[in-house]
Amino acid sequence: MSGHYFLAIDLGAESGRAILGKLENEKIETKEVRRFANAPIQVCGHLHWNVYSLFEEIKEAMRSCRTDSGIRPESVAVSTWGVDFGLLASNGTLLGLPFAYRDKRTGGAMEEFFKRVPQEQVYALTGVQFMPFNTLFQLSSMARDKSPLLDHASDLLFMPDLFTYFLTGEKTGEFTIASTSQLLDPRSRAWSEDLLVTLGLRPGLMQDVLMPGTVIGSLSTEVAEETGLEGTLVVATAGHDTAAAIAAVPAEGNDWAYISSGTWSLLGVEMDEPLITKESMELNFTNEGGVAGTIRFLKNITGLWLIRQCRKEWSIREELSYDKITRLAENAPSFYAMIDPDWPGFLNPPSMTEAIRQYCLKTGQAPPFLPGQTARLILESLALKYRFILEQLRRSTGLTIEKLHVIGGGSRNRLLCQFTADATGLPVIAGPAEATATGNIMVQALALGYVRSLADIRKIIENSVELRTYEPTSGREWGSAYERFQNVIR
């Protein structure tokens, strides 16, 4: 069978996907092998990830490659969300299900930690955006609460590294996922011993940092026999899903920014070196690792999580697909009300629709009640927030940004893409939708020597996927809306 085959495991906050990639004649073809649900489970009042169930899904996907497609991929690699981790005992067993980042235990931990180490010092050491669920503050909350898990922990593995461990028995710490933790210096790519000591943790708890595109080894004998994939290699790809997605941006030059659009929207630019300044700290930008030693200078924005949580409530009365929600939004009145997507009350409220209504009341706006109204105000507010962050990004970096690449699942939302073009006044190039899996696959190809560089990866993807461009239209209307939006979020 011609071509080179790779299996990407892409685990998101809502679902997991196994995507088989075929590289042949300078083009990449992808095929979904398996899709499965992923959601945190409530256990004893806390949110955890069911990693055992996810691992069974991963193995089932690997079996499907062999039995259904007759293909043994040359390698497999896992990409996931950031910051979360598992702890291993000295005998290698997992100490309980990993906590999910939206778990309530981190409440107040960030503010308490700043009493011990000023936030200016934390940012100077790590260059990472302050969010209450960063690994640093998850560990701080565990230390504060005297968690017995820390007493027995021998190794900390971030989520993709944990699944790599399940597949191979090897303990690793890949650069892109490690850089989300707020424990790593992005300049030296070394762990901050100062922060680890402050937490009361041994530096040996963390793994040596590997760069993306490193071959870790073969599947363990047990997993190889169970899946029928003897000889398949396991690669440390870009373990952070956003880093994998950015590697798949079909762009060249340096006049572009990206939005990785999904549960979160990550808006930023690619740089050669970290940008760690007083201004970038005050604006809360982050410096995270990318492929080929690049830095992702970006900001996390709450994204389609807002739509997802509203849909759960609406579907109790009537099953609404995402396409139908978009159609309802398209027919709803424009600029009915506006929200700041990053208001803390939207992190994980019992009712997202009620949280949105309460935000509108607090800011002197009429609250929405119909799904179309609510969905439209969410999508318009996201587009306006993108413009707000884009202006900060230009000021911080001094870069000229002429176009926006939107990748990930949100690139399929034509209404959000058009709103983004209108709000920012920039052309929006949408695609690929499966950017994380595509980037994951191409970094595997880089590890095995079938492509030579990040530029090669992007050229192959540009030749392989269908892109759609949205041009800005109604500038005056969106200009007035942006003035209103800035007043609302203040």
C-alpha positions as CSV (number, residue, x, y, z in Angstrom):
1,M,0.0,0.0,0.0
2,S,1.6,3.3,-1.1
3,G,2.1,6.4,1.0
4,H,3.0,6.8,4.7
5,Y,0.3,6.4,7.3
6,F,0.1,8.1,10.8
7,L,-2.6,8.0,13.5
8,A,-3.5,11.1,15.4
9,I,-5.4,11.0,18.6
10,D,-7.0,14.4,19.2
11,L,-8.6,14.7,22.6
12,G,-10.8,17.8,23.2
13,A,-12.9,19.0,26.1
14,E,-16.1,17.7,24.5
15,S,-15.0,14.8,22.3
16,G,-12.1,12.7,21.1
17,R,-11.2,11.8,17.6
18,A,-8.8,9.3,16.0
19,I,-7.7,10.5,12.5
20,L,-5.7,8.4,10.1
21,G,-3.4,10.5,7.9
22,K,-1.9,9.4,4.6
23,L,1.1,11.4,3.2
24,E,1.8,10.8,-0.5
25,N,3.0,13.0,-3.4
26,E,3.3,16.1,-1.2
27,K,-0.3,15.9,-0.1
28,I,-2.0,14.8,3.1
29,E,-5.3,13.0,3.2
30,T,-7.2,12.4,6.5
31,K,-9.9,10.0,7.5
32,E,-11.8,9.8,10.7
33,V,-11.4,6.4,12.2
34,R,-13.3,6.9,15.4
35,R,-15.1,9.7,17.4
36,F,-16.1,9.4,21.0
37,A,-17.4,11.5,23.8
38,N,-15.2,13.1,26.4
39,A,-16.6,14.9,29.4
40,P,-15.4,15.3,33.0
41,I,-17.2,13.1,35.5
42,Q,-18.4,14.2,38.9
43,V,-16.9,12.1,41.7
44,C,-17.2,13.0,45.4
45,G,-17.9,16.7,44.5
46,H,-15.0,17.1,42.1
47,L,-14.6,17.0,38.3
48,H,-12.2,14.4,36.9
49,W,-11.2,13.1,33.5
50,N,-12.0,9.4,32.9
51,V,-8.6,8.6,31.4
52,Y,-9.2,4.9,31.6
53,S,-12.3,5.1,29.4
54,L,-10.4,7.4,27.0
55,F,-7.5,5.0,26.8
56,E,-9.9,2.2,25.9
57,E,-11.3,4.4,23.1
58,I,-7.7,5.1,21.9
59,K,-6.9,1.4,21.8
60,E,-10.2,0.6,20.0
61,A,-9.3,3.2,17.4
62,M,-5.9,1.6,16.9
63,R,-7.6,-1.8,16.5
64,S,-9.9,-0.3,13.9
65,C,-7.0,0.8,11.8
66,R,-5.8,-2.7,11.5
67,T,-9.1,-4.6,11.3
68,D,-11.3,-2.2,9.4
69,S,-8.8,-0.4,7.2
70,G,-6.1,-3.1,7.0
71,I,-3.5,-0.4,7.8
72,R,-0.7,-0.4,10.3
73,P,0.3,3.2,10.8
74,E,4.0,3.9,11.1
75,S,3.4,6.0,14.2
76,V,0.7,7.2,16.6
77,A,0.7,10.4,18.7
78,V,-1.7,12.1,21.2
79,S,-2.6,15.8,21.5
80,T,-4.9,17.2,24.2
81,W,-5.9,20.3,26.0
82,G,-3.4,22.0,28.3
83,V,-2.7,22.4,32.1
84,D,-4.2,19.2,33.4
85,F,-2.0,16.3,34.6
86,G,-1.8,12.9,36.3
87,L,0.4,11.9,39.2
88,L,2.2,8.6,39.3
89,A,3.4,6.7,42.4
90,S,6.9,5.3,42.6
91,N,5.7,2.0,41.2
92,G,4.3,3.7,38.2
93,T,0.6,3.4,39.1
94,L,-1.7,6.4,38.5
95,L,-2.8,8.1,41.7
96,G,-6.4,8.6,41.0
97,L,-8.2,10.2,38.1
98,P,-6.8,13.5,37.0
99,F,-8.7,16.6,38.0
100,A,-10.4,18.6,35.2
101,Y,-9.3,22.2,35.0
102,R,-12.9,23.5,35.6
103,D,-12.9,21.8,39.0
104,K,-13.8,24.2,41.8
105,R,-10.8,23.3,44.0
106,T,-8.6,26.1,42.5
107,G,-10.9,28.8,43.8
108,G,-8.7,31.5,45.4
109,A,-5.5,29.6,44.8
110,M,-4.0,32.1,42.4
111,E,-4.5,35.1,44.7
112,E,-3.1,33.1,47.7
113,F,0.0,32.1,45.7
114,F,0.7,35.8,44.8
115,K,1.1,36.5,48.5
116,R,4.1,34.1,48.4
117,V,5.5,35.0,45.0
118,P,4.4,38.3,43.4
119,Q,2.6,37.9,40.1
120,E,5.2,40.1,38.4
121,Q,7.9,37.6,39.4
122,V,5.8,34.6,38.3
123,Y,5.2,36.2,34.8
124,A,8.9,37.1,34.5
125,L,9.8,33.5,35.2
126,T,7.3,31.9,32.8
127,G,5.7,34.5,30.5
128,V,2.3,32.7,30.9
129,Q,-1.1,34.2,31.0
130,F,-2.7,34.2,34.4
131,M,-5.7,31.8,34.6
132,P,-7.0,30.3,37.8
133,F,-6.7,26.7,36.6
134,N,-3.1,26.8,35.3
135,T,-1.1,23.8,36.5
136,L,0.8,26.1,39.0
137,F,-2.4,27.0,40.8
138,Q,-3.9,23.5,40.6
139,L,-0.8,22.3,42.4
140,S,-0.9,25.2,44.8
141,S,-4.5,24.4,45.7
142,M,-3.5,20.8,46.3
143,A,-0.6,21.9,48.6
144,R,-2.9,24.3,50.4
145,D,-5.5,21.5,51.0
146,K,-2.8,19.1,52.1
147,S,-3.7,16.6,49.3
148,P,-2.2,13.2,50.2
149,L,-1.6,12.6,46.4
150,L,1.3,15.0,46.5
151,D,2.9,13.0,49.4
152,H,2.9,9.9,47.3
153,A,3.6,11.4,43.9
154,S,6.9,10.4,42.1
155,D,6.1,11.7,38.7
156,L,3.9,14.4,37.1
157,L,2.7,13.7,33.5
158,F,0.6,16.2,31.5
159,M,-2.4,14.7,29.7
160,P,-0.7,13.7,26.3
161,D,2.4,12.5,28.2
162,L,0.1,10.4,30.4
163,F,-1.5,8.6,27.4
164,T,2.0,8.2,25.8
165,Y,3.0,6.5,29.1
166,F,0.0,4.2,28.9
167,L,1.0,3.3,25.3
168,T,4.8,2.8,25.9
169,G,5.6,2.8,29.6
170,E,7.9,5.8,28.9
171,K,7.6,8.9,31.1
172,T,8.1,12.1,29.0
173,G,7.4,15.8,29.1
174,E,6.8,17.3,25.7
175,F,7.6,21.0,25.3
176,T,4.4,22.5,24.0
177,I,2.2,20.9,26.7
178,A,4.7,21.7,29.4
179,S,4.7,25.4,28.4
180,T,1.0,25.7,29.3
181,S,1.7,24.9,33.0
182,Q,3.1,28.3,34.2
183,L,6.0,26.3,35.6
184,L,8.4,26.4,32.6
185,D,10.8,29.1,31.5
186,P,10.1,29.4,27.7
187,R,13.5,30.9,27.1
188,S,15.6,28.1,28.7
189,R,12.9,25.4,28.3
190,A,13.7,24.4,31.8
191,W,11.5,24.0,34.8
192,S,11.4,26.9,37.3
193,E,13.0,25.5,40.4
194,D,12.0,28.6,42.3
195,L,8.3,28.0,41.7
196,L,8.6,24.2,42.4
197,V,10.4,24.9,45.7
198,T,7.7,27.4,46.7
199,L,5.1,24.7,46.0
200,G,7.1,22.3,48.2
201,L,7.7,20.0,45.2
202,R,10.8,18.2,44.1
203,P,12.1,19.3,40.7
204,G,12.5,15.6,40.0
205,L,8.7,15.3,39.9
206,M,8.8,16.9,36.4
207,Q,10.1,15.1,33.3
208,D,13.0,16.2,31.0
209,V,11.6,18.4,28.3
210,L,11.3,16.9,24.8
211,M,10.8,18.9,21.7
212,P,7.9,18.1,19.4
213,G,8.8,15.7,16.6
214,T,10.7,13.3,18.8
215,V,10.3,9.5,18.5
216,I,9.7,8.1,21.9
217,G,9.8,4.4,21.0
218,S,7.5,1.5,20.1
219,L,4.2,0.5,21.7
220,S,4.5,-1.7,24.7
221,T,4.2,-5.4,24.1
222,E,0.9,-5.5,25.8
223,V,-0.6,-2.7,23.8
224,A,0.9,-3.9,20.5
225,E,-0.7,-7.4,21.0
226,E,-4.0,-5.9,22.1
227,T,-4.3,-3.6,19.0
228,G,-2.4,-5.6,16.4
229,L,0.0,-2.8,15.8
230,E,3.3,-4.5,16.4
231,G,6.1,-2.2,15.3
232,T,4.1,1.0,15.3
233,L,6.1,3.9,16.9
234,V,4.9,6.4,19.4
235,V,5.9,10.1,18.7
236,A,6.0,13.1,20.9
237,T,4.0,15.3,18.6
238,A,2.9,18.8,19.5
239,G,1.2,17.5,22.6
240,H,-0.9,20.7,23.2
241,D,-3.8,20.7,20.8
242,T,-3.4,24.4,20.0
243,A,0.3,24.0,19.2
244,A,-0.6,21.1,16.8
245,A,-3.3,23.3,15.3
246,I,-1.0,26.3,14.8
247,A,1.5,24.0,13.0
248,A,-1.3,23.3,10.5
249,V,-2.0,27.0,9.7
250,P,-1.7,27.1,5.9
251,A,0.2,30.4,5.9
252,E,3.5,31.9,4.9
253,G,5.2,35.2,5.6
254,N,4.7,37.1,8.9
255,D,1.7,39.3,8.3
256,W,-0.9,37.0,9.7
257,A,-2.5,36.1,13.1
258,Y,-4.4,33.0,13.9
259,I,-7.5,32.1,15.9
260,S,-7.7,28.5,17.0
261,S,-11.5,28.3,17.4
262,G,-13.2,25.7,19.5
263,T,-14.3,25.5,23.1
264,W,-11.6,28.1,23.6
265,S,-10.6,30.8,21.1
266,L,-6.8,31.3,21.1
267,L,-5.8,34.4,19.2
268,G,-2.1,35.2,18.6
269,V,0.9,35.3,16.4
270,E,3.9,33.0,15.9
271,M,7.3,34.4,17.1
272,D,10.9,33.3,17.2
273,E,11.4,34.3,20.8
274,P,9.2,34.9,23.9
275,L,7.9,38.4,24.5
276,I,7.9,38.9,28.3
277,T,7.4,42.6,29.2
278,K,5.5,44.6,31.7
279,E,3.0,45.5,29.0
280,S,2.5,41.8,27.9
281,M,1.9,40.9,31.6
282,E,-0.6,43.7,32.1
283,L,-2.5,42.7,28.9
284,N,-2.2,39.0,30.1
285,F,-0.7,37.5,27.0
286,T,1.0,34.1,27.1
287,N,4.2,32.7,25.7
288,E,3.7,29.0,24.9
289,G,5.9,26.6,23.0
290,G,5.3,25.7,19.3
291,V,6.8,23.4,16.7
292,A,10.3,24.0,15.5
293,G,11.2,26.0,18.5
294,T,8.7,28.8,17.8
295,I,6.7,30.6,20.4
296,R,2.9,31.1,20.4
297,F,2.3,34.6,21.7
298,L,-1.4,34.6,22.3
299,K,-4.3,35.1,24.6
300,N,-7.0,32.6,25.6
301,I,-10.5,33.7,25.1
302,T,-13.6,31.8,26.2
303,G,-14.9,30.5,22.9
304,L,-17.7,28.2,21.7
305,W,-18.0,26.8,25.2
306,L,-20.7,29.4,25.7
307,I,-22.7,28.0,22.8
308,R,-22.1,24.5,23.9
309,Q,-23.4,25.0,27.4
310,C,-26.4,26.9,26.2
311,R,-27.2,24.1,23.7
312,K,-27.3,21.6,26.6
313,E,-30.0,23.6,28.2
314,W,-32.0,24.3,25.0
315,S,-31.8,20.6,24.0
316,I,-33.8,19.6,27.2
317,R,-36.8,21.1,25.5
318,E,-35.9,20.7,21.8
319,E,-32.9,19.0,20.2
320,L,-31.0,21.7,18.5
321,S,-28.0,21.0,16.2
322,Y,-25.2,23.5,16.0
323,D,-26.3,24.2,12.4
324,K,-29.8,25.0,13.5
325,I,-28.5,27.2,16.3
326,T,-26.4,29.1,13.7
327,R,-29.5,29.6,11.4
328,L,-31.5,30.9,14.4
329,A,-28.7,33.3,15.2
330,E,-28.5,34.5,11.6
331,N,-32.2,35.4,11.6
332,A,-32.1,37.1,15.0
333,P,-31.7,40.9,15.4
334,S,-28.1,42.2,15.4
335,F,-26.4,43.7,18.4
336,Y,-29.4,43.0,20.7
337,A,-26.9,42.9,23.6
338,M,-23.3,42.2,24.3
339,I,-21.2,40.2,26.7
340,D,-17.5,39.9,27.7
341,P,-16.9,36.2,26.9
342,D,-14.2,36.1,29.5
343,W,-16.4,37.3,32.4
344,P,-15.5,34.9,35.3
345,G,-19.2,34.0,35.8
346,F,-19.1,32.1,32.4
347,L,-16.3,29.7,33.5
348,N,-18.7,26.9,34.7
349,P,-22.0,28.2,35.8
350,P,-25.0,25.9,36.7
351,S,-26.9,27.6,33.9
352,M,-25.1,29.4,31.1
353,T,-28.3,31.0,29.7
354,E,-29.1,32.4,33.2
355,A,-25.5,33.6,33.6
356,I,-25.8,35.5,30.3
357,R,-29.1,37.1,31.4
358,Q,-27.5,38.1,34.7
359,Y,-24.5,39.7,32.9
360,C,-26.9,41.7,30.6
361,L,-28.9,42.9,33.7
362,K,-25.7,43.9,35.5
363,T,-24.5,46.0,32.5
364,G,-27.9,47.7,31.9
365,Q,-28.9,45.7,28.9
366,A,-32.1,43.8,28.1
367,P,-31.5,40.1,28.6
368,P,-32.2,37.6,25.8
369,F,-34.7,34.8,26.2
370,L,-34.8,33.1,22.7
371,P,-32.0,30.7,21.6
372,G,-31.5,32.7,18.4
373,Q,-31.0,36.0,20.3
374,T,-28.7,34.4,22.8
375,A,-26.6,32.6,20.1
376,R,-26.2,35.8,18.0
377,L,-25.1,37.9,20.9
378,I,-22.5,35.3,21.8
379,L,-21.1,35.1,18.2
380,E,-21.1,38.9,17.8
381,S,-19.5,39.4,21.2
382,L,-16.8,36.8,20.3
383,A,-16.0,38.7,17.1
384,L,-15.8,42.0,18.9
385,K,-13.6,40.5,21.6
386,Y,-11.3,39.3,18.8
387,R,-10.9,42.8,17.5
388,F,-10.2,44.0,21.1
389,I,-7.4,41.5,21.6
390,L,-6.1,42.0,18.0
391,E,-5.5,45.7,18.8
392,Q,-3.7,44.8,22.0
393,L,-1.6,42.2,20.0
394,R,-0.6,44.8,17.4
395,R,0.5,47.3,20.1
396,S,2.5,44.7,22.1
397,T,4.4,43.2,19.2
398,G,4.5,46.1,16.7
399,L,3.6,43.6,14.0
400,T,1.6,44.4,10.9
401,I,-1.3,42.0,10.7
402,E,-3.1,41.8,7.3
403,K,-5.1,38.7,7.6
404,L,-6.6,36.2,10.1
405,H,-6.4,32.4,9.8
406,V,-9.2,30.7,11.6
407,I,-8.6,27.0,12.2
408,G,-10.3,24.3,14.3
409,G,-14.0,23.4,14.6
410,G,-15.0,27.0,14.8
411,S,-13.8,27.5,11.2
412,R,-16.9,25.6,10.1
413,N,-19.2,28.3,11.7
414,R,-19.7,30.6,8.7
415,L,-21.6,33.2,10.7
416,L,-18.8,33.5,13.3
417,C,-16.2,33.7,10.5
418,Q,-18.1,36.5,8.7
419,F,-18.7,38.4,12.0
420,T,-14.9,38.1,12.7
421,A,-14.1,39.6,9.2
422,D,-16.6,42.4,9.7
423,A,-15.5,43.2,13.3
424,T,-11.8,43.2,12.6
425,G,-11.9,44.6,9.0
426,L,-9.5,41.8,7.9
427,P,-10.0,38.9,5.5
428,V,-10.6,35.6,7.3
429,I,-9.2,32.4,5.8
430,A,-11.1,29.5,7.3
431,G,-9.6,26.0,7.6
432,P,-8.5,23.3,8.2
433,A,-11.3,22.3,10.6
434,E,-9.4,19.3,11.9
435,A,-6.3,21.4,12.4
436,T,-5.1,19.7,15.6
437,A,-5.2,16.2,14.0
438,T,-3.6,17.5,10.8
439,G,-0.8,19.2,12.7
440,N,-0.4,16.2,14.9
441,I,0.0,14.0,11.8
442,M,2.5,16.3,10.1
443,V,4.7,16.6,13.1
444,Q,4.8,12.8,13.2
445,A,5.9,12.9,9.6
446,L,8.6,15.4,10.6
447,A,9.8,13.1,13.4
448,L,10.1,10.2,10.9
449,G,12.0,12.3,8.3
450,Y,9.3,12.5,5.6
451,V,9.1,16.3,5.8
452,R,12.0,18.6,6.6
453,S,10.6,21.8,8.2
454,L,7.5,23.6,9.5
455,A,7.4,25.5,6.2
456,D,7.2,22.2,4.4
457,I,4.3,21.1,6.7
458,R,2.3,24.2,5.9
459,K,2.9,24.0,2.2
460,I,1.7,20.4,2.1
461,I,-1.4,21.4,4.1
462,E,-2.2,24.4,1.9
463,N,-2.0,22.0,-1.1
464,S,-4.3,19.5,0.5
465,V,-7.2,21.2,2.2
466,E,-10.1,23.4,0.9
467,L,-10.0,26.9,2.4
468,R,-12.7,29.5,2.4
469,T,-12.1,33.3,2.6
470,Y,-14.5,35.7,4.2
471,E,-14.1,39.4,3.2
472,P,-15.2,42.2,5.6
473,T,-18.4,44.0,4.7
474,S,-20.5,46.3,6.9
475,G,-17.7,48.3,8.6
476,R,-19.7,51.3,9.9
477,E,-22.2,49.2,11.7
478,W,-19.5,47.1,13.4
479,G,-17.5,50.2,14.3
480,S,-20.5,51.6,16.2
481,A,-21.0,48.2,17.9
482,Y,-17.3,48.1,18.9
483,E,-17.7,51.4,20.8
484,R,-20.7,50.0,22.6
485,F,-18.8,46.7,23.3
486,Q,-15.8,48.6,24.9
487,N,-18.2,50.4,27.2
488,V,-19.9,47.2,28.2
489,I,-16.8,45.2,29.1
490,R,-15.4,48.1,31.1
